[in-house]
Amino acid sequence: MTAKAKKGKLTKRIPVQGDKEFPLRSGKLVVISGTDLQKAFPMEGKEVIIGSQGDNHCVLNDPTVSRHHAVIEETGKGYVVKDLGSTNGTYLNGILIKEAYLEYGSIIGLGNTRLQFVPLEERVEIPPSEEHYFGDVFGRGLEMRRIFTMLKKISPSDITVTIEGETGTGKELVARGIHSHSQRARDPFVVIDCGSISKNLIESELFGHEKGAFTGATQTRRGAFEVADGGTIFIDEIGELGLEMQPKLLRVLEQREVRRVGGNEVFKVNVRVIAATNKDLVSEVHKGRFREDLFYRISAVRIDIPPLRERGEDIPSLAQQFTRELSEQYRGGGDVTVSAEALEILRHYHWPGNVRELKNVITRAMAMGNDKVLRLRDFIIPLPSEGRQQAPSLDSLVGKTLEEIEKAAIMKTLKAHGGNKSAAARVLGIAYSTLYEKIKKYGLS
């Protein structure tokens, strides 16, 4: 395929028989994110109007979509999507547009809904990846492997991505994986952590400053956007960005140009933006702490990384993987493994610090232990976060049978969740039916 730009608009064409090219003709819209997930709308007729009202050709049950939100029109050069004065705007591949040409694979953002434009014969679904890795991120469970499939699809494009998940789930590793699988892989990957930078310095960190712009500005400094030019900027903990900075960031994302603090010169930047947060940004928008227009601008694709307590099947493999990685540093190489008893306990711990906490626990065990096998006595799980019951040292479990340990873990988990079996099964990382059978086995009520 070749891409031709005319008057600022991009249209993708399919070459046929030598140099002859024909514009895209038939296609369909498939909902890949939102209330109407996987619903499909064929492109029938000269125009397709999209909105939440029942008289549209493409009706979406999304309250953030306007009654008549956008229209797609067939022209002699292909399909054109136009915004119809919607409240929340229309986005094409993460960019706010009034009118733009569509290409196969384009993602249209309307409110909380994302639609992908695909050929009529193409099926859009998210099957689990056959691989257990994406970059340095590991996962054997179906949910993680579906995420890997999505990441592989979106990485080659420049679409803006927001990665959501609790602290320690590996959001930065996901962002680095997207960058390494993109066409920008050889260019800079720049991290800016909004949660660790003081409010009076965040603007300078993002956009740079000129000499003398403020007290302490003894020399001109480029900001993260300039440093990342040609590559990817990863804005971590974007939910911590103050309201006063949000419109400035939005302007840069829309115009792709920055002006340093204290300067007048405007610098064009070509960057891909990936954001991450451990907050519920939808809730933050409703509470007035995060701008709605910025939320829609960064949410062309949203990836939710599940916490480790919901990935019980991954914990043994992750523990063994970290052990192998750390063996060179702490044991001078060689095969070091984790005993079956220790793995069973690790699997049933609730891991408030997620994957990061698991790696820290393995690191401590590697440093403290001496044998080629890490046993229960080598592990000390740190104090959980305030408000939770203190977790016992694994030393206290030495001498108990696996059945006794399993029974105690199930009892404590059920008690912690008020007897809710579904919640307990999720935390324990087992199927509901499995938990039900174990409750009967151990005579638990």
Secondary structure as a PSIPRED ss2 file (coil, helix, strand):
# PSIPRED VFORMAT (PSIPRED V4.0)

   1 M C   1.000  0.000  0.000
   2 T E   0.000  0.000  1.000
   3 A E   0.000  0.000  1.000
   4 K E   0.000  0.000  1.000
   5 A E   0.000  0.000  1.000
   6 K E   0.000  0.000  1.000
   7 K C   1.000  0.000  0.000
   8 G C   1.000  0.000  0.000
   9 K E   0.000  0.000  1.000
  10 L E   0.000  0.000  1.000
  11 T E   0.000  0.000  1.000
  12 K E   0.000  0.000  1.000
  13 R E   0.000  0.000  1.000
  14 I E   0.000  0.000  1.000
  15 P E   0.000  0.000  1.000
  16 V C   1.000  0.000  0.000
  17 Q C   1.000  0.000  0.000
  18 G C   1.000  0.000  0.000
  19 D C   1.000  0.000  0.000
  20 K C   1.000  0.000  0.000
  21 E E   0.000  0.000  1.000
  22 F E   0.000  0.000  1.000
  23 P E   0.000  0.000  1.000
  24 L C   1.000  0.000  0.000
  25 R C   1.000  0.000  0.000
  26 S C   1.000  0.000  0.000
  27 G C   1.000  0.000  0.000
  28 K E   0.000  0.000  1.000
  29 L E   0.000  0.000  1.000
  30 V E   0.000  0.000  1.000
  31 V E   0.000  0.000  1.000
  32 I E   0.000  0.000  1.000
  33 S E   0.000  0.000  1.000
  34 G C   1.000  0.000  0.000
  35 T C   1.000  0.000  0.000
  36 D C   1.000  0.000  0.000
  37 L C   1.000  0.000  0.000
  38 Q C   1.000  0.000  0.000
  39 K C   1.000  0.000  0.000
  40 A E   0.000  0.000  1.000
  41 F E   0.000  0.000  1.000
  42 P E   0.000  0.000  1.000
  43 M C   1.000  0.000  0.000
  44 E C   1.000  0.000  0.000
  45 G C   1.000  0.000  0.000
  46 K C   1.000  0.000  0.000
  47 E E   0.000  0.000  1.000
  48 V E   0.000  0.000  1.000
  49 I E   0.000  0.000  1.000
  50 I E   0.000  0.000  1.000
  51 G E   0.000  0.000  1.000
  52 S C   1.000  0.000  0.000
  53 Q C   1.000  0.000  0.000
  54 G C   1.000  0.000  0.000
  55 D C   1.000  0.000  0.000
  56 N C   1.000  0.000  0.000
  57 H C   1.000  0.000  0.000
  58 C E   0.000  0.000  1.000
  59 V E   0.000  0.000  1.000
  60 L C   1.000  0.000  0.000
  61 N C   1.000  0.000  0.000
  62 D C   1.000  0.000  0.000
  63 P C   1.000  0.000  0.000
  64 T C   1.000  0.000  0.000
  65 V C   1.000  0.000  0.000
  66 S C   1.000  0.000  0.000
  67 R C   1.000  0.000  0.000
  68 H C   1.000  0.000  0.000
  69 H C   1.000  0.000  0.000
  70 A E   0.000  0.000  1.000
  71 V E   0.000  0.000  1.000
  72 I E   0.000  0.000  1.000
  73 E E   0.000  0.000  1.000
  74 E E   0.000  0.000  1.000
  75 T E   0.000  0.000  1.000
  76 G C   1.000  0.000  0.000
  77 K C   1.000  0.000  0.000
  78 G E   0.000  0.000  1.000
  79 Y E   0.000  0.000  1.000
  80 V E   0.000  0.000  1.000
  81 V E   0.000  0.000  1.000
  82 K E   0.000  0.000  1.000
  83 D E   0.000  0.000  1.000
  84 L C   1.000  0.000  0.000
  85 G C   1.000  0.000  0.000
  86 S C   1.000  0.000  0.000
  87 T C   1.000  0.000  0.000
  88 N C   1.000  0.000  0.000
  89 G C   1.000  0.000  0.000
  90 T E   0.000  0.000  1.000
  91 Y E   0.000  0.000  1.000
  92 L E   0.000  0.000  1.000
  93 N C   1.000  0.000  0.000
  94 G C   1.000  0.000  0.000
  95 I E   0.000  0.000  1.000
  96 L E   0.000  0.000  1.000
  97 I E   0.000  0.000  1.000
  98 K C   1.000  0.000  0.000
  99 E E   0.000  0.000  1.000
 100 A E   0.000  0.000  1.000
 101 Y E   0.000  0.000  1.000
 102 L C   1.000  0.000  0.000
 103 E C   1.000  0.000  0.000
 104 Y C   1.000  0.000  0.000
 105 G C   1.000  0.000  0.000
 106 S C   1.000  0.000  0.000
 107 I E   0.000  0.000  1.000
 108 I E   0.000  0.000  1.000
 109 G E   0.000  0.000  1.000
 110 L E   0.000  0.000  1.000
 111 G C   1.000  0.000  0.000
 112 N C   1.000  0.000  0.000
 113 T E   0.000  0.000  1.000
 114 R E   0.000  0.000  1.000
 115 L E   0.000  0.000  1.000
 116 Q E   0.000  0.000  1.000
 117 F E   0.000  0.000  1.000
 118 V E   0.000  0.000  1.000
 119 P C   1.000  0.000  0.000
 120 L C   1.000  0.000  0.000
 121 E C   1.000  0.000  0.000
 122 E C   1.000  0.000  0.000
 123 R C   1.000  0.000  0.000
 124 V C   1.000  0.000  0.000
 125 E C   1.000  0.000  0.000
 126 I C   1.000  0.000  0.000
 127 P C   1.000  0.000  0.000
 128 P C   1.000  0.000  0.000
 129 S C   1.000  0.000  0.000
 130 E C   1.000  0.000  0.000
 131 E C   1.000  0.000  0.000
 132 H C   1.000  0.000  0.000
 133 Y E   0.000  0.000  1.000
 134 F E   0.000  0.000  1.000
 135 G C   1.000  0.000  0.000
 136 D C   1.000  0.000  0.000
 137 V E   0.000  0.000  1.000
 138 F E   0.000  0.000  1.000
 139 G C   1.000  0.000  0.000
 140 R C   1.000  0.000  0.000
 141 G C   1.000  0.000  0.000
 142 L H   0.000  1.000  0.000
 143 E H   0.000  1.000  0.000
 144 M H   0.000  1.000  0.000
 145 R H   0.000  1.000  0.000
 146 R H   0.000  1.000  0.000
 147 I H   0.000  1.000  0.000
 148 F H   0.000  1.000  0.000
 149 T H   0.000  1.000  0.000
 150 M H   0.000  1.000  0.000
 151 L H   0.000  1.000  0.000
 152 K H   0.000  1.000  0.000
 153 K H   0.000  1.000  0.000
 154 I H   0.000  1.000  0.000
 155 S C   1.000  0.000  0.000
 156 P C   1.000  0.000  0.000
 157 S C   1.000  0.000  0.000
 158 D C   1.000  0.000  0.000
 159 I C   1.000  0.000  0.000
 160 T C   1.000  0.000  0.000
 161 V E   0.000  0.000  1.000
 162 T E   0.000  0.000  1.000
 163 I E   0.000  0.000  1.000
 164 E E   0.000  0.000  1.000
 165 G C   1.000  0.000  0.000
 166 E C   1.000  0.000  0.000
 167 T C   1.000  0.000  0.000
 168 G C   1.000  0.000  0.000
 169 T C   1.000  0.000  0.000
 170 G C   1.000  0.000  0.000
 171 K H   0.000  1.000  0.000
 172 E H   0.000  1.000  0.000
 173 L H   0.000  1.000  0.000
 174 V H   0.000  1.000  0.000
 175 A H   0.000  1.000  0.000
 176 R H   0.000  1.000  0.000
 177 G H   0.000  1.000  0.000
 178 I H   0.000  1.000  0.000
 179 H H   0.000  1.000  0.000
 180 S H   0.000  1.000  0.000
 181 H C   1.000  0.000  0.000
 182 S C   1.000  0.000  0.000
 183 Q C   1.000  0.000  0.000
 184 R C   1.000  0.000  0.000
 185 A C   1.000  0.000  0.000
 186 R C   1.000  0.000  0.000
 187 D C   1.000  0.000  0.000
 188 P C   1.000  0.000  0.000
 189 F E   0.000  0.000  1.000
 190 V E   0.000  0.000  1.000
 191 V E   0.000  0.000  1.000
 192 I E   0.000  0.000  1.000
 193 D E   0.000  0.000  1.000
 194 C C   1.000  0.000  0.000
 195 G C   1.000  0.000  0.000
 196 S C   1.000  0.000  0.000
 197 I C   1.000  0.000  0.000
 198 S C   1.000  0.000  0.000
 199 K C   1.000  0.000  0.000
 200 N C   1.000  0.000  0.000
 201 L C   1.000  0.000  0.000
 202 I H   0.000  1.000  0.000
 203 E H   0.000  1.000  0.000
 204 S H   0.000  1.000  0.000
 205 E H   0.000  1.000  0.000
 206 L H   0.000  1.000  0.000
 207 F H   0.000  1.000  0.000
 208 G E   0.000  0.000  1.000
 209 H E   0.000  0.000  1.000
 210 E C   1.000  0.000  0.000
 211 K C   1.000  0.000  0.000
 212 G C   1.000  0.000  0.000
 213 A C   1.000  0.000  0.000
 214 F C   1.000  0.000  0.000
 215 T C   1.000  0.000  0.000
 216 G C   1.000  0.000  0.000
 217 A C   1.000  0.000  0.000
 218 T C   1.000  0.000  0.000
 219 Q C   1.000  0.000  0.000
 220 T C   1.000  0.000  0.000
 221 R E   0.000  0.000  1.000
 222 R E   0.000  0.000  1.000
 223 G C   1.000  0.000  0.000
 224 A H   0.000  1.000  0.000
 225 F H   0.000  1.000  0.000
 226 E H   0.000  1.000  0.000
 227 V H   0.000  1.000  0.000
 228 A C   1.000  0.000  0.000
 229 D C   1.000  0.000  0.000
 230 G C   1.000  0.000  0.000
 231 G C   1.000  0.000  0.000
 232 T E   0.000  0.000  1.000
 233 I E   0.000  0.000  1.000
 234 F E   0.000  0.000  1.000
 235 I E   0.000  0.000  1.000
 236 D E   0.000  0.000  1.000
 237 E C   1.000  0.000  0.000
 238 I H   0.000  1.000  0.000
 239 G H   0.000  1.000  0.000
 240 E H   0.000  1.000  0.000
 241 L C   1.000  0.000  0.000
 242 G C   1.000  0.000  0.000
 243 L C   1.000  0.000  0.000
 244 E C   1.000  0.000  0.000
 245 M C   1.000  0.000  0.000
 246 Q H   0.000  1.000  0.000
 247 P H   0.000  1.000  0.000
 248 K H   0.000  1.000  0.000
 249 L H   0.000  1.000  0.000
 250 L H   0.000  1.000  0.000
 251 R H   0.000  1.000  0.000
 252 V H   0.000  1.000  0.000
 253 L H   0.000  1.000  0.000
 254 E H   0.000  1.000  0.000
 255 Q H   0.000  1.000  0.000
 256 R C   1.000  0.000  0.000
 257 E E   0.000  0.000  1.000
 258 V E   0.000  0.000  1.000
 259 R E   0.000  0.000  1.000
 260 R C   1.000  0.000  0.000
 261 V E   0.000  0.000  1.000
 262 G C   1.000  0.000  0.000
 263 G C   1.000  0.000  0.000
 264 N C   1.000  0.000  0.000
 265 E C   1.000  0.000  0.000
 266 V E   0.000  0.000  1.000
 267 F E   0.000  0.000  1.000
 268 K E   0.000  0.000  1.000
 269 V C   1.000  0.000  0.000
 270 N C   1.000  0.000  0.000
 271 V C   1.000  0.000  0.000
 272 R E   0.000  0.000  1.000
 273 V E   0.000  0.000  1.000
 274 I E   0.000  0.000  1.000
 275 A E   0.000  0.000  1.000
 276 A E   0.000  0.000  1.000
 277 T E   0.000  0.000  1.000
 278 N C   1.000  0.000  0.000
 279 K C   1.000  0.000  0.000
 280 D C   1.000  0.000  0.000
 281 L H   0.000  1.000  0.000
 282 V H   0.000  1.000  0.000
 283 S H   0.000  1.000  0.000
 284 E H   0.000  1.000  0.000
 285 V H   0.000  1.000  0.000
 286 H H   0.000  1.000  0.000
 287 K C   1.000  0.000  0.000
 288 G C   1.000  0.000  0.000
 289 R C   1.000  0.000  0.000
 290 F C   1.000  0.000  0.000
 291 R C   1.000  0.000  0.000
 292 E H   0.000  1.000  0.000
 293 D H   0.000  1.000  0.000
 294 L H   0.000  1.000  0.000
 295 F H   0.000  1.000  0.000
 296 Y H   0.000  1.000  0.000
 297 R H   0.000  1.000  0.000
 298 I H   0.000  1.000  0.000
 299 S C   1.000  0.000  0.000
 300 A C   1.000  0.000  0.000
 301 V E   0.000  0.000  1.000
 302 R E   0.000  0.000  1.000
 303 I E   0.000  0.000  1.000
 304 D E   0.000  0.000  1.000
 305 I C   1.000  0.000  0.000
 306 P C   1.000  0.000  0.000
 307 P C   1.000  0.000  0.000
 308 L H   0.000  1.000  0.000
 309 R H   0.000  1.000  0.000
 310 E H   0.000  1.000  0.000
 311 R C   1.000  0.000  0.000
 312 G H   0.000  1.000  0.000
 313 E H   0.000  1.000  0.000
 314 D H   0.000  1.000  0.000
 315 I H   0.000  1.000  0.000
 316 P H   0.000  1.000  0.000
 317 S H   0.000  1.000  0.000
 318 L H   0.000  1.000  0.000
 319 A H   0.000  1.000  0.000
 320 Q H   0.000  1.000  0.000
 321 Q H   0.000  1.000  0.000
 322 F H   0.000  1.000  0.000
 323 T H   0.000  1.000  0.000
 324 R H   0.000  1.000  0.000
 325 E H   0.000  1.000  0.000
 326 L H   0.000  1.000  0.000
 327 S H   0.000  1.000  0.000
 328 E H   0.000  1.000  0.000
 329 Q H   0.000  1.000  0.000
 330 Y H   0.000  1.000  0.000
 331 R H   0.000  1.000  0.000
 332 G C   1.000  0.000  0.000
 333 G C   1.000  0.000  0.000
 334 G C   1.000  0.000  0.000
 335 D C   1.000  0.000  0.000
 336 V C   1.000  0.000  0.000
 337 T E   0.000  0.000  1.000
 338 V E   0.000  0.000  1.000
 339 S C   1.000  0.000  0.000
 340 A H   0.000  1.000  0.000
 341 E H   0.000  1.000  0.000
 342 A H   0.000  1.000  0.000
 343 L H   0.000  1.000  0.000
 344 E H   0.000  1.000  0.000
 345 I H   0.000  1.000  0.000
 346 L H   0.000  1.000  0.000
 347 R H   0.000  1.000  0.000
 348 H H   0.000  1.000  0.000
 349 Y C   1.000  0.000  0.000
 350 H C   1.000  0.000  0.000
 351 W C   1.000  0.000  0.000
 352 P C   1.000  0.000  0.000
 353 G C   1.000  0.000  0.000
 354 N H   0.000  1.000  0.000
 355 V H   0.000  1.000  0.000
 356 R H   0.000  1.000  0.000
 357 E H   0.000  1.000  0.000
 358 L H   0.000  1.000  0.000
 359 K H   0.000  1.000  0.000
 360 N H   0.000  1.000  0.000
 361 V H   0.000  1.000  0.000
 362 I H   0.000  1.000  0.000
 363 T H   0.000  1.000  0.000
 364 R H   0.000  1.000  0.000
 365 A H   0.000  1.000  0.000
 366 M H   0.000  1.000  0.000
 367 A H   0.000  1.000  0.000
 368 M H   0.000  1.000  0.000
 369 G C   1.000  0.000  0.000
 370 N C   1.000  0.000  0.000
 371 D C   1.000  0.000  0.000
 372 K C   1.000  0.000  0.000
 373 V E   0.000  0.000  1.000
 374 L E   0.000  0.000  1.000
 375 R C   1.000  0.000  0.000
 376 L H   0.000  1.000  0.000
 377 R H   0.000  1.000  0.000
 378 D H   0.000  1.000  0.000
 379 F C   1.000  0.000  0.000
 380 I C   1.000  0.000  0.000
 381 I C   1.000  0.000  0.000
 382 P C   1.000  0.000  0.000
 383 L C   1.000  0.000  0.000
 384 P C   1.000  0.000  0.000
 385 S C   1.000  0.000  0.000
 386 E C   1.000  0.000  0.000
 387 G C   1.000  0.000  0.000
 388 R C   1.000  0.000  0.000
 389 Q C   1.000  0.000  0.000
 390 Q C   1.000  0.000  0.000
 391 A C   1.000  0.000  0.000
 392 P C   1.000  0.000  0.000
 393 S C   1.000  0.000  0.000
 394 L H   0.000  1.000  0.000
 395 D H   0.000  1.000  0.000
 396 S H   0.000  1.000  0.000
 397 L H   0.000  1.000  0.000
 398 V C   1.000  0.000  0.000
 399 G C   1.000  0.000  0.000
 400 K C   1.000  0.000  0.000
 401 T C   1.000  0.000  0.000
 402 L H   0.000  1.000  0.000
 403 E H   0.000  1.000  0.000
 404 E H   0.000  1.000  0.000
 405 I H   0.000  1.000  0.000
 406 E H   0.000  1.000  0.000
 407 K H   0.000  1.000  0.000
 408 A H   0.000  1.000  0.000
 409 A H   0.000  1.000  0.000
 410 I H   0.000  1.000  0.000
 411 M H   0.000  1.000  0.000
 412 K H   0.000  1.000  0.000
 413 T H   0.000  1.000  0.000
 414 L H   0.000  1.000  0.000
 415 K H   0.000  1.000  0.000
 416 A H   0.000  1.000  0.000
 417 H C   1.000  0.000  0.000
 418 G C   1.000  0.000  0.000
 419 G C   1.000  0.000  0.000
 420 N C   1.000  0.000  0.000
 421 K H   0.000  1.000  0.000
 422 S H   0.000  1.000  0.000
 423 A H   0.000  1.000  0.000
 424 A H   0.000  1.000  0.000
 425 A H   0.000  1.000  0.000
 426 R H   0.000  1.000  0.000
 427 V H   0.000  1.000  0.000
 428 L H   0.000  1.000  0.000
 429 G C   1.000  0.000  0.000
 430 I C   1.000  0.000  0.000
 431 A C   1.000  0.000  0.000
 432 Y H   0.000  1.000  0.000
 433 S H   0.000  1.000  0.000
 434 T H   0.000  1.000  0.000
 435 L H   0.000  1.000  0.000
 436 Y H   0.000  1.000  0.000
 437 E H   0.000  1.000  0.000
 438 K H   0.000  1.000  0.000
 439 I H   0.000  1.000  0.000
 440 K H   0.000  1.000  0.000
 441 K H   0.000  1.000  0.000
 442 Y C   1.000  0.000  0.000
 443 G C   1.000  0.000  0.000
 444 L C   1.000  0.000  0.000
 445 S C   1.000  0.000  0.000
